[in-house]
């Protein structure tokens, strides 16, 4: 029991320490104290023996730069010189070694103010790619709150009771799990880089939420898939975003490609004139490059004409502006000077691809200018948020969606395709509801990181197995546990980078449910489960209710659900479900508080049983007996009877109050 308590305290301590982002006195992970760029979501790109630039903040002096990955390095990078930049910054020219291996590197930048650890700092290619395979996520809405939708195959609902009528195994999908799963999937599938088109975190002041997003980016790029992200309206005001993730707007070059990230603000919904001045200057300086522009609020959006998008042919931004502006999103059309100028730039600099998000639905617009050049304005559904039209839709006239991501391939000649998606167009109007890949809808990875090790539960409902690299943070001395792991794997390497140990594996995730366990020793203890309270405390006949409970384990809980038994010992079934899934009450790392949504019951006596099973098959239960009656005086719950790894115990009022206070304390701190 002491070990479990210590694990819980360590987890809580980690959450409380997250706001500082200095994991040890020697190292800092807060890039903005040292640099403008590169940043955690804006890496530098280079070839062996060639140079890139650091944009260093005023008052910071760089003494050395080291590049290291799990498999390669460390390499000492040569500082070739410095020059003054804008706003007091210093531009440091840095050369990569001739023998540096192609990979995505952490940069360890030593300065007079300490050492900055910058994951996703540098991507080295063997040679410049002739095409970019852009994995694409948007509106990930990572949060320390409870942002959960419910999925089963292609079905998605924001109301679990509706899904339970359709499916026997509904899965609660938190935005943290959804985001990590999508990043992991595309990293395993050979994308050149990951694009995130904004609303990376749900609340702009959620410091721990940004730390979670930082860690997802870190571990994804460590498996050699660099990440490029922009801010959205939920990241606005961008105080924490720019502190921990990246600048408001930027550009990077990859061979003959240039990626420009713009900031369309909060409620504003369009870039400022200053940004357009800057963008035009950048495009003018890179005329022979193939441009890709990222921004959060979509440019075209005309639900009255066609919600899903369409094709506009032969229209000129000047001569045909009155016709064009009717298809713009309201925020853009409200600023005609800016929106007209933006489209003129798209045509002038022949921008073949722009990518956006925000509306939580797939959308496809193809604008063909009067010269016949194609310009794709693509919008992606939400990868991580449940705030969208369900599937099946709540209103039959509405277009459904799901938890999606995508792959967009662009070549140097500007040709664009989405190889996994078919877009049906009739009379210049898009007919396809789904123009994305059902990931994380059908591919999920539930990761648990603790002092005892790292464990991942995979749910693969795709039509094939998924193979590729994965990097996981682990405690010192942890190894793959072959007795608890049932996927195919090869360990590629292990390394300590700064103050964290990592392991890199090549894995094959089969269809169905599987797991990977890396630990310092087999876990022989059962989880500890306690029911805290019901809401409402006295459920009424045929009225849905919830049970709140805590569950904790040394390594992590793999399966968590509730079963209801009637007074004859028969399982109660609602729709197609007789195992009601437990849901995390938040996205905070190490949070042990959960809820389960239960169906309304007829009058009678029942027993609620919460079941928790860890990655080593250790199983624990907690039970609560209730009586459902229409008479309020008789609707009293009996004392809860707990069963856990410590044996049976009675959960009295003091314990219940203590458990109930846990989420309140966490909310107060937030």
C-alpha positions as CSV (number, residue, x, y, z in Angstrom):
1,X,0.0,0.0,0.0
2,X,2.9,2.4,0.8
3,X,4.3,1.9,-2.6
4,X,1.0,2.9,-4.2
5,X,0.7,6.0,-2.0
6,X,4.3,7.0,-2.9
7,X,3.5,6.5,-6.6
8,X,0.4,8.7,-6.3
9,X,2.4,11.4,-4.5
10,X,5.1,11.3,-7.2
11,X,2.4,11.7,-9.9
12,X,0.8,14.6,-8.1
13,X,4.2,16.2,-7.6
14,X,4.9,15.9,-11.3
15,X,1.7,17.7,-12.1
16,X,2.4,20.5,-9.7
17,X,6.0,20.8,-11.0
18,X,4.9,20.9,-14.6
19,X,4.2,24.7,-14.6
20,X,7.9,25.4,-14.2
21,X,9.2,23.3,-17.0
22,X,12.7,23.1,-15.4
23,X,13.0,19.3,-14.9
24,X,16.4,19.6,-13.2
25,X,18.5,22.6,-12.1
26,X,20.9,22.0,-15.0
27,X,18.4,21.8,-17.8
28,X,15.6,24.0,-19.1
29,X,12.9,23.0,-21.6
30,X,11.4,26.5,-21.9
31,X,12.7,27.5,-25.4
32,X,11.3,31.1,-25.2
33,X,13.8,32.0,-22.4
34,X,16.6,31.5,-25.0
35,X,15.3,31.5,-28.6
36,X,12.7,32.8,-31.0
37,X,13.4,29.9,-33.4
38,X,13.7,27.0,-33.7
39,X,11.0,26.0,-31.3
40,X,9.3,22.8,-30.0
41,X,6.8,23.0,-32.9
42,X,9.0,24.8,-35.4
43,X,12.2,22.8,-36.0
44,X,15.2,23.7,-38.2
45,X,15.9,21.6,-41.3
46,X,19.3,20.9,-42.8
47,X,21.5,18.4,-44.7
48,X,24.8,16.9,-43.5
49,X,27.6,19.4,-43.8
50,X,25.2,22.3,-44.3
51,X,24.1,25.2,-42.1
52,X,20.9,26.4,-40.4
53,X,20.2,29.4,-38.1
54,X,19.3,30.0,-34.5
55,X,17.5,33.2,-33.7
56,X,18.7,33.9,-30.2
57,X,17.1,36.3,-27.7
58,X,18.7,39.5,-26.6
59,X,21.1,39.0,-23.7
60,X,21.7,35.3,-24.3
61,X,25.1,34.1,-25.4
62,X,25.5,30.6,-26.9
63,X,28.7,28.7,-26.2
64,X,28.0,25.3,-27.7
65,X,25.4,23.3,-29.5
66,X,25.0,19.5,-29.4
67,X,22.6,17.4,-31.5
68,X,21.6,14.0,-30.1
69,X,18.8,11.4,-30.8
70,X,18.0,8.1,-29.3
71,X,20.0,6.3,-32.0
72,X,22.6,8.9,-33.1
73,X,25.1,11.3,-31.8
74,X,25.9,13.3,-29.8
75,X,27.3,15.6,-32.5
76,X,29.0,18.9,-31.7
77,X,27.7,21.5,-34.1
78,X,30.0,24.2,-35.4
79,X,29.1,27.8,-34.6
80,X,30.2,29.6,-37.8
81,X,29.4,33.1,-36.8
82,X,26.8,35.5,-35.4
83,X,25.1,38.6,-36.8
84,X,22.6,41.1,-35.4
85,X,18.9,40.5,-36.2
86,X,15.7,42.4,-35.7
87,X,14.4,43.5,-32.2
88,X,17.8,42.9,-30.6
89,X,18.0,39.2,-31.5
90,X,21.3,37.5,-32.5
91,X,21.4,35.3,-35.6
92,X,23.7,32.3,-35.0
93,X,24.8,30.4,-38.0
94,X,25.3,26.7,-37.2
95,X,26.9,24.0,-39.4
96,X,26.1,20.3,-39.1
97,X,28.9,17.7,-39.3
98,X,29.5,16.0,-42.7
99,X,28.9,12.6,-41.0
100,X,25.7,13.4,-39.1
101,X,23.1,10.7,-39.7
102,X,19.6,11.6,-41.0
103,X,17.3,11.9,-38.0
104,X,15.3,14.3,-35.9
105,X,17.4,15.6,-33.1
106,X,17.2,17.2,-29.7
107,X,19.4,20.3,-29.5
108,X,21.3,20.8,-26.3
109,X,22.2,24.5,-26.4
110,X,24.6,25.7,-23.7
111,X,24.4,29.4,-22.9
112,X,25.4,31.8,-20.2
113,X,22.0,31.3,-18.7
114,X,22.0,27.5,-18.6
115,X,21.4,24.6,-21.0
116,X,18.3,24.6,-23.1
117,X,17.0,21.1,-24.1
118,X,15.1,21.6,-27.4
119,X,13.3,18.5,-28.7
120,X,12.3,18.6,-32.3
121,X,15.0,21.1,-32.7
122,X,16.7,19.9,-35.9
123,X,15.6,17.5,-38.7
124,X,18.5,16.3,-40.9
125,X,17.7,14.8,-44.3
126,X,20.1,12.7,-46.3
127,X,19.0,14.8,-49.3
128,X,16.2,17.2,-49.8
129,X,12.8,15.5,-50.5
130,X,11.1,16.0,-53.8
131,X,7.8,15.5,-52.2
132,X,6.4,16.1,-48.7
133,X,4.2,13.6,-47.1
134,X,2.4,15.8,-44.6
135,X,0.6,14.0,-41.8
136,X,-2.1,16.3,-40.6
137,X,-3.9,16.9,-37.3
138,X,-5.9,19.8,-36.2
139,X,-8.0,21.0,-33.2
140,X,-6.4,18.5,-30.9
141,X,-7.7,20.5,-27.9
142,X,-5.4,18.8,-25.4
143,X,-6.7,19.6,-21.9
144,X,-6.3,18.9,-18.3
145,X,-10.1,18.9,-18.1
146,X,-12.5,16.2,-19.2
147,X,-12.9,16.5,-23.0
148,X,-14.2,13.1,-24.0
149,X,-16.2,11.6,-26.8
150,X,-17.2,8.0,-27.4
151,X,-16.2,5.9,-30.3
152,X,-16.9,2.4,-31.6
153,X,-15.7,1.6,-35.1
154,X,-16.9,4.4,-37.4
155,X,-19.5,5.5,-34.8
156,X,-18.9,8.6,-32.8
157,X,-21.2,10.2,-30.2
158,X,-20.7,12.9,-27.6
159,X,-23.4,11.1,-25.5
160,X,-22.4,7.7,-24.3
161,X,-25.9,6.5,-23.9
162,X,-26.7,7.0,-27.6
163,X,-23.6,5.0,-28.5
164,X,-24.4,2.2,-26.1
165,X,-27.6,1.7,-28.0
166,X,-25.5,1.1,-31.2
167,X,-22.4,-0.7,-30.0
168,X,-21.4,-3.3,-27.3
169,X,-18.0,-1.8,-26.7
170,X,-18.0,2.0,-26.5
171,X,-14.6,3.6,-25.9
172,X,-14.2,6.9,-24.0
173,X,-11.6,8.9,-26.0
174,X,-10.0,11.8,-24.2
175,X,-8.3,14.5,-26.2
176,X,-4.9,13.7,-24.8
177,X,-5.2,10.0,-25.9
178,X,-6.6,11.0,-29.3
179,X,-3.8,13.4,-30.0
180,X,-1.0,11.0,-28.9
181,X,-2.6,8.2,-30.9
182,X,-2.8,10.2,-34.1
183,X,0.8,11.5,-33.8
184,X,2.0,7.9,-33.0
185,X,0.1,6.4,-36.0
186,X,1.6,8.8,-38.6
187,X,5.1,8.5,-37.1
188,X,4.8,4.8,-37.6
189,X,3.6,5.2,-41.2
190,X,6.5,7.1,-42.8
191,X,5.2,10.6,-43.0
192,X,7.8,13.3,-43.7
193,X,6.5,15.5,-40.9
194,X,3.4,16.2,-38.8
195,X,1.4,19.4,-39.3
196,X,-1.0,20.7,-36.6
197,X,-3.2,23.5,-37.8
198,X,-4.1,25.0,-34.4
199,X,-6.1,24.7,-31.2
200,X,-3.4,22.5,-30.0
201,X,-4.6,23.0,-26.4
202,X,-8.2,23.6,-25.4
203,X,-7.6,26.5,-23.0
204,X,-4.9,29.2,-23.6
205,X,-3.9,29.4,-19.9
206,X,-3.7,25.6,-19.3
207,X,0.0,25.3,-18.5
208,X,-0.1,21.6,-17.8
209,X,-2.1,21.1,-21.0
210,X,0.7,22.7,-22.9
211,X,3.3,20.6,-21.1
212,X,1.3,17.5,-22.2
213,X,1.3,18.8,-25.8
214,X,5.0,19.5,-25.5
215,X,5.7,15.9,-24.4
216,X,3.6,14.4,-27.2
217,X,5.6,16.5,-29.7
218,X,8.9,15.5,-28.0
219,X,8.2,11.8,-28.1
220,X,6.9,11.9,-31.7
221,X,9.8,13.8,-33.0
222,X,12.2,11.5,-31.1
223,X,10.9,8.7,-33.4
224,X,12.1,10.7,-36.4
225,X,8.9,12.5,-37.4
226,X,9.4,16.3,-37.0
227,X,6.4,18.4,-36.0
228,X,5.3,21.8,-37.3
229,X,2.4,23.5,-35.6
230,X,0.5,26.8,-35.5
231,X,-1.7,28.4,-32.9
232,X,-5.5,28.5,-33.1
233,X,-8.2,30.7,-31.4
234,X,-8.1,28.4,-28.3
235,X,-4.4,29.1,-28.0
236,X,-5.2,32.8,-27.8
237,X,-4.0,34.9,-26.1
238,X,-0.8,33.0,-26.9
239,X,1.0,33.7,-23.6
240,X,1.6,30.1,-22.7
241,X,1.7,28.9,-26.3
242,X,4.6,31.2,-27.3
243,X,6.3,30.4,-24.0
244,X,6.3,26.6,-24.4
245,X,5.5,25.6,-28.0
246,X,6.3,28.2,-30.7
247,X,6.0,31.6,-32.2
248,X,2.8,33.2,-33.4
249,X,3.9,33.1,-37.1
250,X,7.0,31.8,-38.9
251,X,8.4,30.2,-41.9
252,X,10.7,27.2,-42.5
253,X,12.2,25.9,-45.7
254,X,12.7,22.2,-46.6
255,X,14.6,22.0,-49.8
256,X,12.5,23.7,-52.4
257,X,9.4,23.8,-50.2
258,X,8.6,26.7,-47.9
259,X,6.0,26.3,-45.1
260,X,4.5,29.6,-43.7
261,X,2.5,29.6,-40.5
262,X,0.1,32.5,-39.9
263,X,-1.8,33.6,-36.8
264,X,-5.5,34.3,-37.5
265,X,-6.0,35.4,-33.9
266,X,-8.7,34.6,-31.4
267,X,-12.3,35.7,-32.3
268,X,-10.7,37.8,-35.1
269,X,-10.4,34.9,-37.6
270,X,-8.0,36.4,-40.1
271,X,-4.3,37.5,-40.2
272,X,-3.3,41.1,-39.7
273,X,-2.0,43.5,-42.4
274,X,1.4,43.3,-40.7
275,X,1.4,39.6,-41.2
276,X,0.5,39.9,-44.8
277,X,3.4,42.5,-45.3
278,X,5.7,39.9,-43.7
279,X,4.3,37.0,-45.7
280,X,4.7,38.9,-49.0
281,X,8.3,39.7,-48.1
282,X,9.0,36.1,-47.4
283,X,7.4,34.9,-50.6
284,X,9.2,37.5,-52.6
285,X,12.5,36.2,-51.2
286,X,11.6,32.6,-52.0
287,X,10.0,32.9,-55.5
288,X,11.4,29.6,-56.7
289,X,10.0,27.7,-53.8
290,X,6.7,25.7,-53.5
291,X,4.7,27.4,-50.8
292,X,2.4,25.8,-48.2
293,X,0.5,28.2,-45.9
294,X,-1.0,27.1,-42.6
295,X,-3.7,29.1,-40.7
296,X,-6.4,28.1,-38.3
297,X,-9.6,29.8,-39.5
298,X,-10.6,28.5,-43.0
299,X,-10.6,31.0,-45.9
300,X,-13.5,29.5,-47.8
301,X,-16.6,28.4,-45.9
302,X,-20.0,28.8,-47.4
303,X,-22.6,26.5,-45.7
304,X,-25.5,28.1,-47.6
305,X,-24.0,27.1,-50.9
306,X,-22.4,23.8,-49.8
307,X,-21.1,22.9,-46.3
308,X,-18.5,20.5,-47.6
309,X,-16.8,22.8,-50.1
310,X,-16.5,22.9,-53.9
311,X,-14.7,24.0,-57.0
312,X,-14.3,27.6,-58.1
313,X,-13.0,27.9,-61.7
314,X,-11.5,30.7,-63.7
315,X,-12.3,33.5,-61.2
316,X,-10.0,36.5,-60.8
317,X,-9.4,38.0,-57.4
318,X,-9.9,41.5,-58.8
319,X,-12.4,41.2,-61.6
320,X,-14.6,38.5,-60.0
321,X,-14.2,39.6,-56.4
322,X,-17.9,40.1,-55.7
323,X,-18.6,36.5,-56.7
324,X,-15.6,35.1,-54.8
325,X,-16.3,36.9,-51.5
326,X,-19.7,35.3,-51.2
327,X,-17.9,32.0,-50.6
328,X,-15.6,33.3,-47.8
329,X,-15.9,32.5,-44.1
330,X,-17.6,35.4,-42.4
331,X,-14.5,36.5,-40.4
332,X,-12.5,36.8,-43.6
333,X,-15.2,38.5,-45.6
334,X,-15.6,41.1,-42.9
335,X,-12.2,42.3,-43.8
336,X,-12.3,42.6,-47.6
337,X,-9.0,44.4,-48.0
338,X,-7.2,41.7,-46.1
339,X,-9.1,38.8,-47.7
340,X,-8.8,40.1,-51.2
341,X,-5.1,40.8,-50.8
342,X,-4.6,37.3,-49.4
343,X,-6.1,35.6,-52.4
344,X,-4.2,37.9,-54.7
345,X,-1.0,36.7,-53.0
346,X,-2.2,33.1,-53.5
347,X,-2.4,33.7,-57.2
348,X,0.6,35.9,-57.6
349,X,3.0,33.5,-55.8
350,X,1.2,30.4,-57.1
351,X,0.5,28.9,-53.7
352,X,-0.8,25.4,-54.4
353,X,-1.8,24.4,-50.8
354,X,-3.3,26.0,-47.7
355,X,-4.4,24.0,-44.7
356,X,-6.7,25.1,-41.9
357,X,-9.0,23.7,-39.1
358,X,-11.4,25.4,-36.7
359,X,-14.8,24.2,-37.9
360,X,-14.3,20.6,-36.7
361,X,-15.3,19.1,-40.0
362,X,-13.6,18.1,-43.2
363,X,-13.9,20.6,-46.0
364,X,-12.4,20.7,-49.5
365,X,-12.1,23.7,-51.8
366,X,-10.3,23.8,-55.1
367,X,-9.8,27.3,-56.5
368,X,-8.6,27.3,-60.2
369,X,-7.4,30.7,-61.2
370,X,-7.8,32.3,-64.7
371,X,-4.4,30.9,-65.7
372,X,-5.5,27.3,-64.9
373,X,-3.3,27.0,-61.7
374,X,-4.8,24.9,-58.9
375,X,-4.9,26.1,-55.4
376,X,-6.2,23.7,-52.7
377,X,-7.8,25.1,-49.6
378,X,-8.1,22.1,-47.3
379,X,-9.7,21.9,-43.9
380,X,-9.5,19.0,-41.4
381,X,-12.0,17.8,-38.8
382,X,-11.1,17.9,-35.1
383,X,-8.5,15.2,-34.2
384,X,-9.0,15.5,-30.4
385,X,-12.3,17.3,-29.6
386,X,-15.8,15.8,-29.3
387,X,-17.5,19.2,-30.1
388,X,-18.7,18.3,-33.6
389,X,-21.5,16.6,-35.4
390,X,-21.6,12.9,-34.4
391,X,-21.8,9.9,-36.6
392,X,-24.7,9.1,-37.1
393,X,-25.6,12.8,-37.1
394,X,-27.9,14.2,-34.5
395,X,-29.8,15.8,-37.3
396,X,-30.2,13.6,-40.4
397,X,-29.8,16.7,-42.6
398,X,-26.4,17.5,-41.1
399,X,-23.1,16.1,-42.3
400,X,-21.5,13.6,-39.8
401,X,-17.8,13.5,-38.9
402,X,-15.4,11.6,-36.6
403,X,-12.0,11.8,-34.9
404,X,-9.8,12.2,-37.9
405,X,-6.4,13.0,-39.3
406,X,-5.0,12.9,-42.8
407,X,-2.0,12.6,-45.1
408,X,-1.5,15.3,-47.8
409,X,1.2,14.7,-50.4
410,X,2.7,17.7,-52.2
411,X,5.4,17.6,-54.9
412,X,7.9,20.2,-55.9
413,X,5.8,21.0,-59.0
414,X,2.8,21.9,-56.7
415,X,0.7,18.9,-57.4
416,X,-1.4,17.9,-54.4
417,X,-3.1,14.6,-53.5
418,X,-4.7,12.9,-50.5
419,X,-3.9,9.3,-51.1
420,X,-6.1,7.8,-48.4
421,X,-9.2,9.8,-49.3
422,X,-11.6,10.0,-52.2
423,X,-13.4,13.3,-52.7
424,X,-16.7,13.0,-54.7
425,X,-17.6,16.2,-56.6
426,X,-20.9,16.8,-58.5
427,X,-21.7,20.0,-60.2
428,X,-18.7,21.6,-58.6
429,X,-20.0,20.8,-55.1
430,X,-18.3,18.3,-52.8
431,X,-20.5,15.4,-51.8
432,X,-18.2,13.5,-49.4
433,X,-18.9,13.7,-45.7
434,X,-15.6,12.1,-44.6
435,X,-12.4,13.4,-46.2
436,X,-10.0,12.2,-43.6
437,X,-8.6,9.0,-42.1
438,X,-10.3,7.5,-39.1
439,X,-7.3,7.9,-36.8
440,X,-7.6,8.1,-33.8
441,X,-11.2,7.0,-34.3
442,X,-10.0,3.4,-35.1
443,X,-6.5,3.5,-33.7
444,X,-5.9,4.3,-30.1
445,X,-2.9,4.2,-27.8
446,X,-3.5,4.6,-24.0
447,X,-0.1,5.4,-22.5
448,X,0.8,5.2,-18.8
449,X,4.1,6.6,-17.5
450,X,5.2,6.1,-13.9
451,X,8.2,5.5,-11.7
452,X,7.6,1.7,-12.2
453,X,7.8,1.9,-16.0
454,X,5.8,2.7,-19.1
455,X,2.9,0.7,-20.5
456,X,0.8,1.2,-23.6
457,X,-2.6,-0.4,-24.4
458,X,-3.3,-0.4,-28.2
459,X,-6.8,-0.7,-29.7
460,X,-6.4,-1.2,-33.5
461,X,-9.8,-1.4,-35.3
462,X,-8.3,-0.7,-38.7
463,X,-8.3,-3.3,-41.5
464,X,-4.6,-4.1,-41.0
465,X,-1.8,-4.2,-38.5
466,X,0.4,-1.1,-38.0
467,X,4.2,-1.2,-38.0
468,X,6.9,1.3,-37.4
469,X,9.0,3.1,-34.8
470,X,7.9,4.3,-31.3
471,X,9.9,6.2,-28.7
472,X,8.8,6.1,-25.0
473,X,10.2,7.8,-21.9
474,X,11.2,5.2,-19.3
475,X,12.7,5.1,-15.8
476,X,16.4,4.1,-15.6
477,X,16.8,0.4,-15.8
478,X,13.4,-0.4,-17.3
479,X,13.3,-3.2,-19.9
480,X,10.6,-4.7,-22.1
481,X,8.6,-7.2,-20.1
482,X,8.2,-10.2,-22.5
483,X,5.6,-11.8,-20.2
484,X,3.3,-8.8,-20.3
485,X,3.9,-7.7,-23.9
486,X,2.0,-9.3,-26.7
487,X,3.1,-7.3,-29.7
488,X,6.0,-8.0,-32.1
489,X,8.9,-5.7,-31.2
490,X,12.6,-5.0,-31.8
491,X,14.5,-2.8,-29.5
492,X,16.5,-0.3,-31.7
493,X,18.2,1.6,-28.9
494,X,18.1,3.3,-25.5
495,X,19.7,6.5,-24.4
496,X,19.6,9.2,-21.7
497,X,19.1,12.6,-23.1
498,X,19.5,15.4,-20.6
499,X,17.6,14.1,-17.5
500,X,15.3,11.6,-19.2
501,X,15.8,8.0,-20.4
502,X,14.2,6.9,-23.7
503,X,13.8,3.6,-25.5
504,X,13.2,3.3,-29.2
505,X,11.5,0.2,-30.7
506,X,10.2,-1.0,-34.0
507,X,6.8,-2.6,-33.3
508,X,3.9,-4.2,-35.1
509,X,0.5,-3.4,-33.6
510,X,-1.9,-6.2,-34.6
511,X,-5.6,-5.8,-35.1
512,X,-7.6,-5.9,-31.9
513,X,-6.4,-5.1,-28.3
514,X,-2.7,-5.5,-27.5
515,X,-0.1,-4.1,-25.1
516,X,3.5,-3.1,-24.6
517,X,5.0,-3.1,-21.1
518,X,8.4,-1.7,-20.2
519,X,9.1,-1.9,-16.5
520,X,11.7,-2.3,-13.8
521,X,10.1,-5.5,-12.5
522,X,6.9,-7.4,-12.7
523,X,4.0,-5.8,-10.9
524,X,2.5,-8.4,-8.5
525,X,0.2,-6.0,-6.6
526,X,-3.5,-5.5,-7.5
527,X,-4.8,-2.0,-8.2
528,X,-6.5,-0.1,-5.4
529,X,-10.1,0.9,-6.2
530,X,-12.5,2.9,-4.0
531,X,-16.0,4.2,-4.8
532,X,-16.3,7.8,-3.7
533,X,-20.0,8.8,-4.3
534,X,-22.9,8.7,-6.7
535,X,-24.3,11.6,-8.5
536,X,-27.1,12.1,-7.6
537,X,-26.5,10.4,-4.3
538,X,-30.0,8.8,-4.4
539,X,-30.7,7.8,-8.0
540,X,-34.3,7.9,-9.1
541,X,-36.0,5.2,-11.0
542,X,-35.2,5.1,-14.8
543,X,-32.9,8.2,-14.4
544,X,-29.3,8.0,-15.6
545,X,-26.6,8.6,-12.9
546,X,-22.9,8.5,-12.4
547,X,-20.4,6.9,-10.0
548,X,-17.2,8.7,-9.0
549,X,-14.3,6.5,-7.9
550,X,-10.5,6.4,-7.5
551,X,-8.3,3.7,-9.1
552,X,-4.5,3.5,-9.0
553,X,-1.8,1.1,-9.8
554,X,2.0,1.0,-9.7
555,X,2.4,0.7,-13.5
556,X,-1.0,1.6,-14.9
557,X,-4.6,0.3,-15.2
558,X,-5.3,-1.4,-18.5
559,X,-9.1,-2.1,-18.2
560,X,-11.6,-0.2,-16.1
561,X,-15.3,-0.7,-16.1
562,X,-18.5,-1.1,-14.0
563,X,-21.0,-3.9,-13.9
564,X,-24.5,-3.7,-12.3
565,X,-26.1,-6.8,-10.8
566,X,-29.8,-7.0,-9.9
567,X,-31.0,-8.7,-6.7
568,X,-31.0,-12.0,-8.5
569,X,-27.3,-11.7,-9.5
570,X,-28.1,-11.0,-13.2
571,X,-26.1,-8.4,-15.1
572,X,-28.1,-5.3,-16.0
573,X,-27.8,-4.5,-19.7
574,X,-28.4,-1.1,-21.4
575,X,-28.7,-1.2,-25.1
576,X,-25.9,-3.5,-26.2
577,X,-23.7,-2.9,-23.1
578,X,-23.3,-4.8,-19.9
579,X,-19.8,-3.5,-19.1
580,X,-19.9,0.3,-18.6
581,X,-16.5,1.9,-19.3
582,X,-14.7,4.0,-16.8
583,X,-13.6,7.5,-17.9
584,X,-10.8,9.7,-16.7
585,X,-12.1,12.8,-14.9
586,X,-9.3,14.9,-16.4
587,X,-6.3,14.8,-18.7
588,X,-3.8,15.5,-15.9
589,X,-0.8,13.1,-15.8
590,X,-1.2,10.7,-12.8
591,X,-4.8,11.6,-12.1
592,X,-6.5,8.7,-10.3
593,X,-10.1,10.0,-10.2
594,X,-12.6,8.5,-12.6
595,X,-16.3,8.4,-13.4
596,X,-18.6,5.9,-15.0
597,X,-22.0,6.8,-16.5
598,X,-24.7,4.4,-15.6
599,X,-28.1,3.8,-17.0
600,X,-31.4,4.5,-15.2
601,X,-32.6,1.5,-13.3
602,X,-36.1,0.2,-12.4
603,X,-37.1,0.1,-8.7
604,X,-35.2,-2.6,-6.8
605,X,-31.9,-3.5,-5.2
606,X,-28.7,-3.5,-7.1
607,X,-25.0,-4.0,-6.7
608,X,-22.5,-1.8,-8.6
609,X,-19.1,-3.4,-9.1
610,X,-16.1,-1.4,-10.3
611,X,-13.5,-3.6,-11.9
612,X,-9.8,-2.5,-12.4
613,X,-7.2,-4.8,-14.1
614,X,-3.6,-3.8,-14.6
615,X,-1.1,-4.7,-17.4
616,X,0.0,-7.8,-15.5
617,X,-3.5,-9.2,-15.1
618,X,-3.9,-8.2,-11.4
619,X,-7.5,-7.5,-10.8
620,X,-9.3,-5.6,-8.1
621,X,-13.0,-4.6,-7.5
622,X,-15.0,-2.3,-5.3
623,X,-18.7,-2.7,-4.8
624,X,-21.6,-0.5,-3.7
625,X,-25.1,-1.7,-3.0
626,X,-28.0,0.6,-3.7
627,X,-31.8,0.6,-3.5
628,X,-33.8,2.4,-6.2
629,X,-37.3,3.4,-5.2
630,X,-39.7,6.2,-6.0
631,X,-40.0,7.1,-2.4
632,X,-37.3,9.6,-1.5
633,X,-37.1,8.4,2.1
634,X,-36.4,4.9,1.1
635,X,-33.9,5.8,-1.6
636,X,-30.8,5.3,0.6
637,X,-27.5,3.7,-0.4
638,X,-25.9,1.2,1.9
639,X,-22.3,1.5,3.0
640,X,-19.9,0.7,0.2
641,X,-18.0,-2.5,0.5
642,X,-14.5,-2.2,-1.0
643,X,-12.4,-5.0,-2.4
644,X,-8.8,-4.2,-3.5
645,X,-5.3,-5.5,-3.3
646,X,-5.3,-4.8,0.4
647,X,-8.3,-7.0,0.9
648,X,-11.8,-6.0,2.0
649,X,-12.4,-2.8,3.9
650,X,-15.3,-0.5,4.7
651,X,-15.2,2.9,3.0
652,X,-16.7,5.2,5.7
653,X,-17.8,8.8,5.5
654,X,-14.4,10.3,6.2
655,X,-12.8,8.3,3.3
656,X,-15.7,9.3,1.0
657,X,-15.2,12.9,1.8
658,X,-11.5,12.7,1.3
659,X,-12.0,11.1,-2.1
660,X,-14.6,13.7,-3.1
661,X,-12.2,16.5,-2.2
662,X,-9.5,15.2,-4.7
663,X,-11.1,16.7,-7.8
664,X,-12.1,19.9,-6.0
665,X,-8.5,20.5,-4.9
666,X,-7.2,19.9,-8.5
667,X,-9.9,22.2,-9.9
668,X,-9.0,24.9,-7.3
669,X,-5.4,24.7,-8.3
670,X,-6.2,25.0,-12.0
